[in-house]
Amino acid sequence: MKNTRLVYSTDPKDNIQCPECKELKAECRCQPEEAVEGTKFTIVFRLEKNGRGGKTVTVLDGFPRNEAYVKELSKELKAKCGVGGSFTLGEKHAMIEIQGDKRDQLKKVLDAKGLKYKGM
């Protein structure tokens, strides 16, 4: 019998590194932020329950990858709806999560801002 065991590597060279900050690509913060132009993107609405303990969450996806813009907008949306939420920056797009089914209230706020959306 051969005495072998499975070995895992945590060597950063095995994972793809960012050439600028030497962090792993998943943890890299130096990706360029997109310019925000109101008519250049369309927000996609969806309701999610999976993996959230049965709670409903309204997800707005398709924002440009600009942390300052998304952070400020999510703060405003949470305040107008009177609920909690969060935002995440993905590789291509940013996403805002608002607790509960707040599609009607969010629609009014986005209309006032002149942002396009779909999936209502």
The first five atom37 places (N, CA, C, CB, O) and aatype in JSON, in Angstrom:
{
  "aatype": [12, 11, 2, 16, 1, 10, 19, 18, 15, 16, 3, 14, 11, 3, 2, 9, 5, 4, 14, 6, 4, 11, 6, 10, 11, 0, 6, 4, 1, 4, 5, 14, 6, 6, 0, 19, 6, 7, 16, 11, 13, 16, 9, 19, 13, 1, 10, 6, 11, 2, 7, 1, 7, 7, 11, 16, 19, 16, 19, 10, 3, 7, 13, 14, 1, 2, 6, 0, 18, 19, 11, 6, 10, 15, 11, 6, 10, 11, 0, 11, 4, 7, 19, 7, 7, 15, 13, 16, 10, 7, 6, 11, 8, 0, 12, 9, 6, 9, 5, 7, 3, 11, 1, 3, 5, 10, 11, 11, 19, 10, 3, 0, 11, 7, 10, 11, 18, 11, 7, 12],
  "atom_mask": [
    [1, 1, 1, 1, 1],
    [1, 1, 1, 1, 1],
    [1, 1, 1, 1, 1],
    [1, 1, 1, 1, 1],
    [1, 1, 1, 1, 1],
    [1, 1, 1, 1, 1],
    [1, 1, 1, 1, 1],
    [1, 1, 1, 1, 1],
    [1, 1, 1, 1, 1],
    [1, 1, 1, 1, 1],
    [1, 1, 1, 1, 1],
    [1, 1, 1, 1, 1],
    [1, 1, 1, 1, 1],
    [1, 1, 1, 1, 1],
    [1, 1, 1, 1, 1],
    [1, 1, 1, 1, 1],
    [1, 1, 1, 1, 1],
    [1, 1, 1, 1, 1],
    [1, 1, 1, 1, 1],
    [1, 1, 1, 1, 1],
    [1, 1, 1, 1, 1],
    [1, 1, 1, 1, 1],
    [1, 1, 1, 1, 1],
    [1, 1, 1, 1, 1],
    [1, 1, 1, 1, 1],
    [1, 1, 1, 1, 1],
    [1, 1, 1, 1, 1],
    [1, 1, 1, 1, 1],
    [1, 1, 1, 1, 1],
    [1, 1, 1, 1, 1],
    [1, 1, 1, 1, 1],
    [1, 1, 1, 1, 1],
    [1, 1, 1, 1, 1],
    [1, 1, 1, 1, 1],
    [1, 1, 1, 1, 1],
    [1, 1, 1, 1, 1],
    [1, 1, 1, 1, 1],
    [1, 1, 1, 0, 1],
    [1, 1, 1, 1, 1],
    [1, 1, 1, 1, 1],
    [1, 1, 1, 1, 1],
    [1, 1, 1, 1, 1],
    [1, 1, 1, 1, 1],
    [1, 1, 1, 1, 1],
    [1, 1, 1, 1, 1],
    [1, 1, 1, 1, 1],
    [1, 1, 1, 1, 1],
    [1, 1, 1, 1, 1],
    [1, 1, 1, 1, 1],
    [1, 1, 1, 1, 1],
    [1, 1, 1, 0, 1],
    [1, 1, 1, 1, 1],
    [1, 1, 1, 0, 1],
    [1, 1, 1, 0, 1],
    [1, 1, 1, 1, 1],
    [1, 1, 1, 1, 1],
    [1, 1, 1, 1, 1],
    [1, 1, 1, 1, 1],
    [1, 1, 1, 1, 1],
    [1, 1, 1, 1, 1],
    [1, 1, 1, 1, 1],
    [1, 1, 1, 0, 1],
    [1, 1, 1, 1, 1],
    [1, 1, 1, 1, 1],
    [1, 1, 1, 1, 1],
    [1, 1, 1, 1, 1],
    [1, 1, 1, 1, 1],
    [1, 1, 1, 1, 1],
    [1, 1, 1, 1, 1],
    [1, 1, 1, 1, 1],
    [1, 1, 1, 1, 1],
    [1, 1, 1, 1, 1],
    [1, 1, 1, 1, 1],
    [1, 1, 1, 1, 1],
    [1, 1, 1, 1, 1],
    [1, 1, 1, 1, 1],
    [1, 1, 1, 1, 1],
    [1, 1, 1, 1, 1],
    [1, 1, 1, 1, 1],
    [1, 1, 1, 1, 1],
    [1, 1, 1, 1, 1],
    [1, 1, 1, 0, 1],
    [1, 1, 1, 1, 1],
    [1, 1, 1, 0, 1],
    [1, 1, 1, 0, 1],
    [1, 1, 1, 1, 1],
    [1, 1, 1, 1, 1],
    [1, 1, 1, 1, 1],
    [1, 1, 1, 1, 1],
    [1, 1, 1, 0, 1],
    [1, 1, 1, 1, 1],
    [1, 1, 1, 1, 1],
    [1, 1, 1, 1, 1],
    [1, 1, 1, 1, 1],
    [1, 1, 1, 1, 1],
    [1, 1, 1, 1, 1],
    [1, 1, 1, 1, 1],
    [1, 1, 1, 1, 1],
    [1, 1, 1, 1, 1],
    [1, 1, 1, 0, 1],
    [1, 1, 1, 1, 1],
    [1, 1, 1, 1, 1],
    [1, 1, 1, 1, 1],
    [1, 1, 1, 1, 1],
    [1, 1, 1, 1, 1],
    [1, 1, 1, 1, 1],
    [1, 1, 1, 1, 1],
    [1, 1, 1, 1, 1],
    [1, 1, 1, 1, 1],
    [1, 1, 1, 1, 1],
    [1, 1, 1, 1, 1],
    [1, 1, 1, 1, 1],
    [1, 1, 1, 1, 1],
    [1, 1, 1, 0, 1],
    [1, 1, 1, 1, 1],
    [1, 1, 1, 1, 1],
    [1, 1, 1, 1, 1],
    [1, 1, 1, 1, 1],
    [1, 1, 1, 0, 1],
    [1, 1, 1, 1, 1]
  ],
  "atom_positions": [
    [[0.83, -1.18, 0.0], [0.0, 0.0, 0.0], [0.87, 1.24, 0.0], [-0.94, 0.0, 1.2], [1.86, 1.34, 0.73]],
    [[0.48, 2.18, -0.83], [1.22, 3.43, -0.94], [0.65, 4.45, 0.04], [1.18, 3.97, -2.39], [-0.57, 4.63, 0.1]],
    [[1.51, 5.1, 0.78], [1.07, 6.08, 1.77], [1.03, 7.46, 1.12], [2.01, 6.07, 3.01], [2.06, 8.14, 1.04]],
    [[-0.16, 7.88, 0.64], [-0.29, 9.18, 0.0], [-1.45, 9.94, 0.62], [-0.49, 9.03, -1.53], [-2.36, 9.35, 1.22]],
    [[-1.41, 11.22, 0.48], [-2.51, 12.04, 0.95], [-2.66, 13.24, 0.0], [-2.28, 12.51, 2.41], [-1.71, 13.61, -0.69]],
    [[-3.82, 13.82, -0.01], [-4.12, 14.95, -0.86], [-3.57, 16.22, -0.22], [-5.64, 15.07, -1.11], [-3.81, 16.48, 0.96]],
    [[-2.84, 17.01, -0.99], [-2.24, 18.24, -0.47], [-2.8, 19.41, -1.26], [-0.67, 18.19, -0.57], [-2.86, 19.36, -2.49]],
    [[-3.2, 20.46, -0.56], [-3.71, 21.66, -1.18], [-2.66, 22.75, -1.13], [-5.01, 22.13, -0.5], [-1.91, 22.85, -0.15]],
    [[-2.6, 23.54, -2.15], [-1.62, 24.61, -2.21], [-2.3, 25.95, -1.99], [-0.89, 24.6, -3.56], [-3.37, 26.21, -2.55]],
    [[-1.69, 26.8, -1.18], [-2.17, 28.16, -1.0], [-1.17, 29.14, -1.59], [-2.39, 28.46, 0.49], [-1.19, 30.34, -1.29]],
    [[-0.3, 28.63, -2.44], [0.71, 29.47, -3.07], [0.02, 30.47, -4.0], [1.74, 28.62, -3.85], [-0.74, 30.05, -4.88]],
    [[0.26, 31.78, -3.82], [-0.4, 32.77, -4.67], [-0.08, 32.61, -6.15], [-0.01, 34.15, -4.22], [-0.85, 33.08, -6.99]],
    [[1.0, 31.98, -6.49], [1.34, 31.78, -7.9], [0.35, 30.84, -8.56], [2.78, 31.24, -8.04], [0.16, 30.88, -9.78]],
    [[-0.29, 29.97, -7.76], [-1.29, 29.07, -8.3], [-2.55, 29.83, -8.69], [-1.63, 27.97, -7.28], [-3.25, 29.44, -9.63]],
    [[-2.83, 30.9, -7.99], [-3.98, 31.75, -8.31], [-3.5, 32.93, -9.14], [-4.7, 32.24, -7.01], [-2.33, 33.28, -9.11]],
    [[-4.39, 33.51, -9.88], [-4.01, 34.62, -10.75], [-3.9, 35.88, -9.91], [-5.04, 34.8, -11.9], [-4.82, 36.24, -9.18]],
    [[-2.74, 36.56, -10.04], [-2.5, 37.78, -9.29], [-2.69, 39.0, -10.17], [-1.1, 37.78, -8.7], [-2.52, 38.94, -11.39]],
    [[-3.05, 40.1, -9.53], [-3.12, 41.38, -10.22], [-1.69, 41.89, -10.38], [-4.01, 42.41, -9.43], [-0.94, 41.91, -9.41]],
    [[-1.3, 42.31, -11.57], [0.08, 42.76, -11.77], [0.41, 44.07, -11.04], [0.34, 42.93, -13.24], [1.58, 44.35, -10.77]],
    [[-0.62, 44.88, -10.72], [-0.35, 46.17, -10.09], [-0.23, 46.08, -8.57], [-1.44, 47.13, -10.44], [0.73, 46.59, -8.0]],
    [[-1.21, 45.44, -7.92], [-1.21, 45.43, -6.45], [-0.74, 44.11, -5.86], [-2.59, 45.75, -5.94], [-0.62, 44.0, -4.64]],
    [[-0.48, 43.09, -6.68], [-0.01, 41.77, -6.27], [-1.01, 41.02, -5.4], [1.28, 41.91, -5.53], [-0.64, 40.05, -4.74]],
    [[-2.28, 41.45, -5.4], [-3.33, 40.75, -4.68], [-3.97, 39.73, -5.64], [-4.4, 41.75, -4.13], [-3.77, 39.8, -6.85]],
    [[-4.72, 38.79, -5.07], [-5.45, 37.86, -5.91], [-6.52, 38.64, -6.67], [-6.08, 36.71, -5.07], [-7.04, 39.63, -6.17]],
    [[-6.85, 38.19, -7.87], [-7.83, 38.9, -8.7], [-9.16, 39.07, -7.97], [-8.05, 38.15, -10.02], [-9.81, 40.1, -8.13]],
    [[-9.57, 38.08, -7.18], [-10.84, 38.18, -6.47], [-10.81, 39.26, -5.4], [-11.2, 36.84, -5.85], [-11.85, 39.81, -5.05]],
    [[-9.63, 39.57, -4.87], [-9.5, 40.56, -3.8], [-8.96, 41.89, -4.3], [-8.59, 40.02, -2.71], [-8.78, 42.81, -3.5]],
    [[-8.71, 42.01, -5.59], [-8.1, 43.2, -6.16], [-9.08, 44.36, -6.17], [-7.62, 42.91, -7.59], [-10.24, 44.21, -6.55]],
    [[-8.61, 45.53, -5.73], [-9.44, 46.74, -5.72], [-8.97, 47.75, -6.75], [-9.44, 47.37, -4.32], [-9.52, 48.85, -6.82]],
    [[-7.98, 47.42, -7.53], [-7.42, 48.41, -8.45], [-8.01, 48.3, -9.86], [-5.92, 48.26, -8.52], [-7.47, 48.91, -10.79]],
    [[-9.09, 47.54, -10.04], [-9.74, 47.49, -11.35], [-10.33, 48.86, -11.63], [-10.83, 46.38, -11.4], [-10.87, 49.5, -10.73]],
    [[-10.25, 49.33, -12.86], [-10.74, 50.67, -13.16], [-12.25, 50.79, -12.96], [-10.38, 51.06, -14.59], [-13.01, 49.87, -13.27]],
    [[-12.65, 51.92, -12.43], [-14.07, 52.17, -12.24], [-14.65, 52.76, -13.52], [-14.31, 53.11, -11.04], [-13.99, 53.53, -14.22]],
    [[-15.89, 52.39, -13.82], [-16.54, 52.9, -15.02], [-17.12, 54.27, -14.75], [-17.63, 51.93, -15.49], [-17.52, 54.59, -13.63]],
    [[-17.17, 55.08, -15.78], [-17.82, 56.38, -15.68], [-19.33, 56.15, -15.62], [-17.44, 57.3, -16.88], [-19.86, 55.22, -16.24]],
    [[-20.02, 57.0, -14.88], [-21.46, 56.84, -14.72], [-22.18, 57.82, -15.64], [-21.88, 57.06, -13.24], [-22.05, 59.04, -15.5]],
    [[-22.92, 57.26, -16.57], [-23.76, 58.05, -17.45], [-25.15, 57.44, -17.37], [-23.21, 58.09, -18.94], [-25.32, 56.26, -17.67]],
    [[-26.14, 58.23, -16.97], [-27.48, 57.74, -16.65], [-28.16, 56.91, -17.71], [0.0, 0.0, 0.0], [-28.93, 56.01, -17.37]],
    [[-27.91, 57.17, -18.98], [-28.63, 56.45, -20.01], [-27.82, 55.31, -20.63], [-29.06, 57.4, -21.09], [-28.3, 54.65, -21.55]],
    [[-26.62, 55.08, -20.16], [-25.77, 54.06, -20.77], [-25.96, 52.67, -20.18], [-24.34, 54.47, -20.63], [-25.37, 51.71, -20.7]],
    [[-26.75, 52.52, -19.13], [-26.95, 51.21, -18.53], [-28.43, 51.01, -18.18], [-26.07, 51.05, -17.28], [-29.18, 51.96, -17.99]],
    [[-28.82, 49.74, -18.11], [-30.19, 49.38, -17.76], [-30.14, 48.5, -16.52], [-30.91, 48.66, -18.94], [-29.39, 47.52, -16.48]],
    [[-30.93, 48.84, -15.53], [-30.96, 48.11, -14.27], [-31.94, 46.95, -14.41], [-31.35, 49.04, -13.08], [-33.03, 47.12, -14.96]],
    [[-31.56, 45.78, -13.92], [-32.4, 44.59, -13.99], [-32.89, 44.27, -12.58], [-31.63, 43.38, -14.62], [-32.09, 44.07, -11.67]],
    [[-34.23, 44.22, -12.41], [-34.84, 43.88, -11.13], [-35.05, 42.38, -11.05], [-36.18, 44.63, -10.95], [-35.33, 41.73, -12.06]],
    [[-34.91, 41.83, -9.83], [-35.33, 40.46, -9.58], [-35.53, 40.29, -8.08], [-34.29, 39.44, -10.14], [-34.91, 40.97, -7.27]],
    [[-36.41, 39.36, -7.72], [-36.66, 39.01, -6.33], [-35.95, 37.7, -6.04], [-38.18, 38.9, -6.02], [-35.99, 36.78, -6.85]],
    [[-35.29, 37.61, -4.9], [-34.6, 36.39, -4.51], [-35.03, 35.98, -3.12], [-33.06, 36.58, -4.57], [-35.26, 36.82, -2.24]],
    [[-35.15, 34.66, -2.92], [-35.43, 34.09, -1.61], [-34.42, 33.01, -1.25], [-36.85, 33.52, -1.58], [-34.2, 32.74, -0.07]],
    [[-33.82, 32.4, -2.26], [-32.93, 31.27, -2.03], [-31.7, 31.66, -1.22], [-32.49, 30.68, -3.35], [-31.06, 32.68, -1.49]],
    [[-31.39, 30.87, -0.23], [-30.2, 31.08, 0.58], [-30.32, 32.25, 1.54], [0.0, 0.0, 0.0], [-29.31, 32.72, 2.07]],
    [[-31.53, 32.72, 1.78], [-31.71, 33.88, 2.64], [-32.69, 33.59, 3.78], [-32.2, 35.07, 1.83], [-33.29, 34.5, 4.34]],
    [[-32.85, 32.34, 4.11], [-33.72, 31.96, 5.22], [-35.18, 32.26, 4.97], [0.0, 0.0, 0.0], [-35.92, 32.52, 5.93]],
    [[-35.63, 32.24, 3.73], [-37.02, 32.5, 3.41], [-37.37, 33.98, 3.29], [0.0, 0.0, 0.0], [-38.51, 34.31, 2.96]],
    [[-36.43, 34.86, 3.55], [-36.67, 36.3, 3.45], [-36.57, 36.73, 1.98], [-35.66, 37.1, 4.33], [-35.76, 36.2, 1.23]],
    [[-37.39, 37.68, 1.6], [-37.38, 38.19, 0.24], [-36.43, 39.38, 0.14], [-38.8, 38.59, -0.21], [-36.41, 40.24, 1.02]],
    [[-35.66, 39.42, -0.93], [-34.72, 40.51, -1.18], [-34.92, 40.99, -2.62], [-33.23, 40.06, -0.94], [-35.01, 40.17, -3.53]],
    [[-35.0, 42.31, -2.81], [-35.08, 42.88, -4.14], [-33.67, 43.18, -4.6], [-35.97, 44.18, -4.16], [-32.94, 43.92, -3.94]],
    [[-33.28, 42.61, -5.73], [-31.93, 42.77, -6.25], [-31.98, 43.64, -7.5], [-31.27, 41.39, -6.56], [-32.75, 43.37, -8.42]],
    [[-31.16, 44.68, -7.52], [-31.02, 45.55, -8.69], [-29.62, 45.3, -9.25], [-31.24, 47.07, -8.33], [-28.62, 45.58, -8.58]],
    [[-29.56, 44.78, -10.46], [-28.28, 44.38, -11.04], [-28.03, 45.17, -12.32], [-28.26, 42.86, -11.33], [-28.98, 45.63, -12.97]],
    [[-26.77, 45.33, -12.68], [-26.42, 45.97, -13.94], [-25.91, 47.4, -13.8], [0.0, 0.0, 0.0], [-25.82, 48.12, -14.79]],
    [[-25.58, 47.82, -12.57], [-25.03, 49.15, -12.38], [-23.59, 49.19, -12.88], [-25.11, 49.58, -10.9], [-22.92, 48.16, -12.89]],
    [[-23.1, 50.36, -13.28], [-21.69, 50.45, -13.66], [-20.81, 50.19, -12.44], [-21.38, 51.83, -14.27], [-21.22, 50.45, -11.31]],
    [[-19.63, 49.69, -12.67], [-18.7, 49.33, -11.59], [-18.01, 50.59, -11.07], [-17.64, 48.3, -12.1], [-16.84, 50.83, -11.37]],
    [[-18.73, 51.37, -10.3], [-18.22, 52.61, -9.73], [-18.65, 52.64, -8.27], [-18.73, 53.89, -10.53], [-19.83, 52.87, -7.96]],
    [[-17.7, 52.41, -7.36], [-18.04, 52.22, -5.95], [-18.71, 53.44, -5.33], [-16.8, 51.88, -5.17], [-19.68, 53.3, -4.59]],
    [[-18.2, 54.63, -5.61], [-18.76, 55.84, -5.01], [-20.21, 56.04, -5.43], [-17.91, 57.07, -5.39], [-21.07, 56.36, -4.61]],
    [[-20.49, 55.86, -6.72], [-21.85, 56.04, -7.24], [-22.81, 55.02, -6.65], [-21.86, 55.94, -8.77], [-23.9, 55.38, -6.19]],
    [[-22.41, 53.75, -6.66], [-23.29, 52.68, -6.18], [-23.51, 52.81, -4.67], [-22.69, 51.29, -6.51], [-24.62, 52.55, -4.18]],
    [[-22.48, 53.19, -3.94], [-22.61, 53.35, -2.49], [-23.61, 54.47, -2.16], [-21.24, 53.66, -1.86], [-24.47, 54.3, -1.29]],
    [[-23.49, 55.58, -2.84], [-24.39, 56.71, -2.6], [-25.82, 56.37, -3.0], [-23.9, 57.95, -3.36], [-26.77, 56.71, -2.29]],
    [[-25.99, 55.7, -4.15], [-27.32, 55.33, -4.61], [-27.97, 54.3, -3.68], [-27.25, 54.78, -6.03], [-29.16, 54.41, -3.38]],
    [[-27.2, 53.32, -3.22], [-27.78, 52.33, -2.31], [-28.18, 52.97, -0.99], [-26.78, 51.18, -2.07], [-29.19, 52.59, -0.41]],
    [[-27.4, 53.91, -0.52], [-27.75, 54.62, 0.71], [-29.07, 55.37, 0.54], [-26.62, 55.6, 1.11], [-29.92, 55.36, 1.43]],
    [[-29.22, 56.02, -0.61], [-30.45, 56.77, -0.88], [-31.66, 55.83, -1.0], [-30.3, 57.59, -2.16], [-32.73, 56.12, -0.46]],
    [[-31.49, 54.71, -1.71], [-32.59, 53.77, -1.9], [-33.01, 53.15, -0.57], [-32.19, 52.67, -2.89], [-34.21, 53.0, -0.31]],
    [[-32.06, 52.81, 0.27], [-32.38, 52.23, 1.57], [-33.13, 53.24, 2.44], [-31.1, 51.77, 2.29], [-34.06, 52.87, 3.15]],
    [[-32.72, 54.51, 2.38], [-33.38, 55.54, 3.18], [-34.81, 55.79, 2.7], [-32.58, 56.85, 3.13], [-35.72, 55.94, 3.51]],
    [[-35.01, 55.83, 1.38], [-36.35, 56.08, 0.83], [-37.31, 54.92, 1.12], [-36.27, 56.31, -0.69], [-38.5, 55.14, 1.32]],
    [[-36.77, 53.69, 1.14], [-37.62, 52.53, 1.41], [-37.74, 52.24, 2.9], [-37.08, 51.3, 0.69], [-38.64, 51.52, 3.32]],
    [[-36.84, 52.78, 3.71], [-36.88, 52.54, 5.15], [-36.46, 51.15, 5.55], [0.0, 0.0, 0.0], [-36.96, 50.61, 6.54]],
    [[-35.55, 50.56, 4.79], [-35.1, 49.19, 5.06], [-33.57, 49.13, 4.96], [-35.75, 48.19, 4.07], [-32.91, 50.12, 4.65]],
    [[-33.03, 47.95, 5.24], [-31.6, 47.73, 5.11], [-31.27, 47.18, 3.74], [0.0, 0.0, 0.0], [-32.15, 46.95, 2.91]],
    [[-29.99, 46.96, 3.52], [-29.54, 46.41, 2.25], [-28.04, 46.52, 2.14], [0.0, 0.0, 0.0], [-27.36, 46.88, 3.1]],
    [[-27.53, 46.19, 0.97], [-26.09, 46.25, 0.74], [-25.82, 46.4, -0.75], [-25.38, 44.99, 1.31], [-26.73, 46.33, -1.57]],
    [[-24.56, 46.6, -1.07], [-24.15, 46.63, -2.46], [-22.88, 45.82, -2.61], [-23.95, 48.09, -2.97], [-22.1, 45.7, -1.67]],
    [[-22.67, 45.26, -3.81], [-21.46, 44.51, -4.1], [-20.95, 44.91, -5.47], [-21.71, 42.99, -4.02], [-21.73, 45.22, -6.37]],
    [[-19.64, 44.9, -5.61], [-19.01, 45.17, -6.89], [-18.55, 43.85, -7.48], [-17.82, 46.17, -6.74], [-17.72, 43.16, -6.89]],
    [[-19.08, 43.49, -8.62], [-18.66, 42.28, -9.31], [-17.54, 42.61, -10.28], [0.0, 0.0, 0.0], [-17.03, 43.73, -10.3]],
    [[-17.17, 41.63, -11.07], [-16.1, 41.85, -12.04], [-16.55, 42.79, -13.16], [-15.65, 40.52, -12.63], [-15.76, 43.6, -13.64]],
    [[-17.8, 42.68, -13.57], [-18.29, 43.49, -14.68], [-19.31, 44.53, -14.25], [-18.88, 42.61, -15.74], [-19.33, 45.64, -14.79]],
    [[-20.17, 44.18, -13.28], [-21.27, 45.06, -12.87], [-21.31, 45.17, -11.36], [-22.61, 44.55, -13.41], [-20.69, 44.39, -10.64]],
    [[-22.05, 46.16, -10.9], [-22.33, 46.3, -9.47], [-23.78, 45.91, -9.23], [-22.04, 47.75, -8.97], [-24.6, 45.94, -10.14]],
    [[-24.09, 45.54, -7.97], [-25.41, 45.06, -7.64], [-25.82, 45.66, -6.29], [-25.45, 43.5, -7.59], [-25.0, 45.79, -5.38]],
    [[-27.09, 46.04, -6.18], [-27.63, 46.55, -4.92], [-28.73, 45.6, -4.46], [-28.18, 48.02, -5.09], [-29.59, 45.21, -5.25]],
    [[-28.7, 45.24, -3.17], [-29.73, 44.39, -2.58], [-30.5, 45.21, -1.56], [-29.1, 43.11, -1.92], [-29.91, 45.85, -0.69]],
    [[-31.82, 45.19, -1.67], [-32.71, 45.9, -0.74], [-33.59, 44.86, -0.07], [-33.57, 46.99, -1.49], [-34.18, 44.01, -0.74]],
    [[-33.69, 44.91, 1.26], [-34.47, 43.92, 1.99], [-35.97, 44.11, 1.74], [-34.18, 44.0, 3.49], [-36.48, 45.22, 1.8]],
    [[-36.64, 43.0, 1.46], [-38.09, 43.02, 1.23], [-38.44, 43.25, -0.23], [0.0, 0.0, 0.0], [-37.56, 43.5, -1.06]],
    [[-39.73, 43.16, -0.52], [-40.23, 43.39, -1.88], [-40.6, 44.87, -1.99], [-41.48, 42.47, -2.2], [-41.72, 45.26, -1.67]],
    [[-39.66, 45.69, -2.42], [-39.84, 47.14, -2.48], [-39.82, 47.65, -3.92], [-38.75, 47.84, -1.66], [-39.37, 48.76, -4.18]],
    [[-40.32, 46.83, -4.85], [-40.24, 47.18, -6.26], [-40.98, 48.47, -6.6], [-40.79, 46.06, -7.1], [-40.49, 49.27, -7.39]],
    [[-42.15, 48.68, -6.02], [-42.94, 49.88, -6.33], [-42.23, 51.14, -5.86], [-44.33, 49.79, -5.68], [-42.16, 52.12, -6.6]],
    [[-41.7, 51.12, -4.65], [-40.99, 52.29, -4.12], [-39.71, 52.55, -4.91], [-40.68, 52.09, -2.64], [-39.38, 53.7, -5.2]],
    [[-38.99, 51.48, -5.25], [-37.75, 51.64, -6.01], [-38.03, 52.18, -7.4], [-37.0, 50.3, -6.11], [-37.26, 52.98, -7.93]],
    [[-39.13, 51.75, -8.0], [-39.52, 52.22, -9.34], [-39.72, 53.73, -9.33], [-40.8, 51.5, -9.82], [-39.28, 54.42, -10.25]],
    [[-40.4, 54.25, -8.3], [-40.63, 55.69, -8.21], [-39.32, 56.47, -8.08], [-41.54, 55.99, -7.01], [-39.16, 57.51, -8.71]],
    [[-38.4, 55.96, -7.28], [-37.12, 56.65, -7.08], [-36.3, 56.64, -8.37], [-36.32, 55.98, -5.94], [-35.7, 57.65, -8.73]],
    [[-36.27, 55.49, -9.06], [-35.49, 55.39, -10.3], [-36.1, 56.24, -11.41], [-35.39, 53.92, -10.75], [-35.37, 56.81, -12.22]],
    [[-37.43, 56.33, -11.45], [-38.08, 57.21, -12.43], [-37.7, 58.67, -12.18], [-39.62, 57.03, -12.37], [-37.44, 59.41, -13.12]],
    [[-37.68, 59.07, -10.92], [-37.33, 60.44, -10.57], [-35.88, 60.75, -10.95], [-37.54, 60.68, -9.08], [-35.57, 61.89, -11.3]],
    [[-35.01, 59.76, -10.89], [-33.61, 59.94, -11.25], [-33.36, 59.81, -12.75], [-32.75, 58.94, -10.51], [-32.28, 60.16, -13.24]],
    [[-34.35, 59.31, -13.49], [-34.21, 59.15, -14.92], [-33.41, 57.93, -15.33], [0.0, 0.0, 0.0], [-32.81, 57.92, -16.4]],
    [[-33.38, 56.89, -14.49], [-32.64, 55.66, -14.8], [-33.56, 54.65, -15.45], [-32.01, 55.07, -13.53], [-34.73, 54.53, -15.08]],
    [[-33.04, 53.91, -16.43], [-33.82, 52.88, -17.13], [-33.73, 51.58, -16.36], [-33.31, 52.69, -18.59], [-32.7, 51.26, -15.76]],
    [[-34.84, 50.82, -16.38], [-34.86, 49.53, -15.69], [-35.78, 48.58, -16.44], [-35.33, 49.68, -14.22], [-36.57, 48.98, -17.28]],
    [[-35.64, 47.3, -16.1], [-36.53, 46.27, -16.66], [-36.67, 45.16, -15.65], [-35.99, 45.72, -18.03], [-35.9, 45.08, -14.69]],
    [[-37.66, 44.31, -15.87], [-37.86, 43.17, -14.99], [-38.83, 43.43, -13.86], [0.0, 0.0, 0.0], [-38.81, 42.72, -12.86]],
    [[-39.68, 44.43, -14.0], [-40.66, 44.72, -12.94], [-41.8, 43.77, -13.1], [-41.16, 46.18, -12.98], [-42.75, 43.81, -12.33]]
  ]
}
